[in-house]
């Protein structure tokens, strides 16, 4: 294994922006939880968005947090293949993951109506709005971490 270092100490250089982003992300997560979205759903969405984007730093961080919160290793291992592992993911979780992927892979077709309606079948309008924010914030973090080439492995969990 080779030693890596970040391309840019982004969060040290842009402390004010990093702090604002951190507060925004914390607010989004707390609001999602207060709306009644299960914590496991929030963790799974954060990991899945990071997998789609290929953000090793965020995958590492959010797997550590998810496992500390009780998400099983088996569910984490199968997350990349959630569509082929329905026994391990509830219908609401599948709907949330589908919506998160559609937001992450936003193309010319936008978020498909079927994907949105599947999420609405399992989540209230308020919860759906919060899921959209969770996926959007995670995409922003991924883009920051990937651009700065943050290196996975140093994160030890929230204290």
Number of C-alpha atoms within 10 A of each C-alpha: 3 4 5 10 12 14 13 13 13 17 14 10 10 10 11 11 13 16 12 11 15 14 12 13 19 14 13 20 21 16 18 24 18 13 16 13 23 13 18 17 23 23 21 24 26 27 28 26 28 26 18 16 19 14 24 20 20 25 21 20 20 21 21 17 18 22 16 12 12 10 18 13 12 9 16 19 11 15 20 15 12 20 14 11 14 13 9 16 19 13 15 18 22 22 22 28 28 22 26 29 21 19 19 20 16 12 9 6 9 10 18 12 10 11 17 16 14 17 25 19 13 16 20 14 12 15 20 22 14 24 27 18 19 25 27 19 21 23 22 14 21 26 16 16 23 19 14 16 20 22 19 17 10 10 14 10 14 8 3
